[in-house]
Amino acid sequence: MRIGIEWETGTGDVSSRGYQLPEAFTARFHDPHEHTVEVDVRVVAGEPVVEAVRVARNPAGPSLSGVEIRRLPLTRMVAMACATAARSPGRTGPFAAVPLTVDEAVAKEETFASPRRRNRVTDERLRDVARVVREQAEPGVASWHLVADTFHVSRSQAYKYLELARERGFLDEEGS
C-alpha cells in the first residue's frame, strides 16, 4: 500500500502532538488489490479531525458493501496519514510530497494513534458499588453476585469492582 499526501498551498503549519502538520490535507491510500481510500484531515485546536472519507471501489474487488467498508482500518489510516504528513518542529521547507510506504509511516504512527478506549473505573462507580453492597447485601448472597446483577457486569468485572472499592477505601475487607 502506498500513501500519498496532498495539501493546498498557502495552508499554514500547525502544531499537533509535537509535530508540525499542514492545517488541512488529504491522504490517499492506494493498493492495487484493495479499494482506494481518501481521508481529508484538518487540524483543530492541535488535534487531527477527519473531515471526510471517500472510498473508491477496486473494479477487480468485491462491491462496497457495509461489510467491506467496516473492514477498512480507518483509525489506523488516519494515524498513518498524520504520521506521513508530520514533520519535526523546527524543520524548514515544504512538506515532502513523495509518497511513503506503510513501513516508513509506521515509525511516527504511534504518536497519532487514537488512545485505546478502556472503561476506566471511576471513584463514583466504586462508591456506588460500596453503597449497593452495604445497603442490599443479604446473608448467604455473595457480594460479587449482587454487584454483577446490579451493574450488569460479568463475574470477573464484579470481583474487580469489589477489589478496587476495597483498595480505595470505600469498602472494608469484609465487604461492607
N, C-alpha and C positions, 0 to 999 in steps of 0.2 A: 504494500500500500504506500502511496506517495501522498504527502501533504503539501499543498501549495497555499501560501498566504498572500492575500491581496488587500490593500488598503488605499483609500483615497489620498491623493497628495494634498497636503495642507492640513491634514488632521494632526493634532499635536500628540506628543508623547505624554502618557500619564503613568504615574507610579502605581504598581499593583503587586503586593506581596514581595517587595524587594527587587522587582524588575521594572523596566520600562516597557510599556506596550503602546501600540498605536491606540488612539482614542476609540477608533472603530475599525474593524477589519472583518474579512470573510476568509474562512478556512475551507478548502476544498479537499476532500478525501477521495482519492481515485484508486481503485483496484480493478484490474480487468476482469476479475472473477466475481466482483460484488457490485452492489448498487453504488452510485456516486452520491456523496453526501456533501452539502454545503451548509456551513454554520456561520451566521452573522453574529458577531460579538461586539459589544460596546462596553467600555469600562465606565462604571458609575460608582462614584464615591470609593474608588480604589478596588472595586470588586468586578470581575468579569461577569457580564449579564448577557444571556443568549437572547437575541432579538428575533431570530428566525432560523428555521431549519428547513432545508429543501432536500428532497431525496429524488434522484433520477433513476428510474428503473434500468437495470442492465438488460438489454434486449435478449441476451443469451440466458438470463437467470429467471427465477420464478417471478410471478406477479407481485406487486407491492400490497400484499395483504396485511392485515393487522399483525399477524404472526411475524412476517418479515420485518415490519417496522419496529416491533417490540424487541427483536433480537439485535438491533443495531446498538452498539455500545456508545450511546450518545454522551454519557457522562465522561467516559474516557476520551472520546473525541474532543470534547470541549477542553479538557485538561491538556491534551496533546496540542490542540490549536494554540492555546495560550503559551505553552512551553515553546512552541515553534516560533511564535511571534515575539517572544520575550527577548530582551537583551539586558545585560547588566547595567546598573546605574553608572553614569559617567562615561559610557562608551558613546562616541560620537559617530556621526554619519548616518546614512539611511539604513533602514532595516534590510537584512539580506533577503532578496526576493527568490533565492534559489530554494526549490522545494527540498525538504528534508525527508529522510526515510523515517519510519516509525522508530527504529532503534536510536537514531540521532535525537529524536524529540523526547524519548523516554527519560533521558538524563534530567531534564527540567520538569518533567510531567508531574512528579510528586508534589512540587511546590504549588501547582494549580489544581491538584486533585481535590474533589469535594471531601470534606471530612466524613468519615464513616458515621452514619447516624446510629446511635445506640440509645436505647431507652435508659436515660440516666435516672437513678432512683433518687428523688428529692427528699429533703428532710420533711417536707409537708406530707409526702406519701408515707414516710416511716412513722410520723406522728399519727396519721390515720390508722396505720396498721396497729400501733400500740393501743390506740383508743379502742379499736374494734376488739382486740384481744382482751383488754381489761373489762370492757362493758358486756361482751357477748360470750366470753369463754364459759363453757359448761363442763362439769366434771366428766371425765371419760372421753371427751372430744379433743383430739389433738389440735394444737394451735395452728399448725400448718394447714389443716383441713379447713378451718374457719377462714383463714387468710385466703386460701385458694378459692373458696366459694364466694367470698365477699368481693374480692378484687378480680375474679375471673382470670386467674393465672394458673400456671402449671404447679405441680407439687414442688419441683426444684426451685421455681421462682418464689413460691411462698416461703420455703426454707431460707432463701436468700434475703427476702424482706425481713424475716424474723431475726436472722443473724445480724443484718445491718442495723436494725432497730435496737438490738442489744448493744452492739459496738458503739453506737452513737448515744447511748444512754436513755433511750426512750422506753425501753423495757428492761426489767431486771432479769437475772438468769433463769428464774422460774417461769418467765413469760408474762408477768403482769406488771 
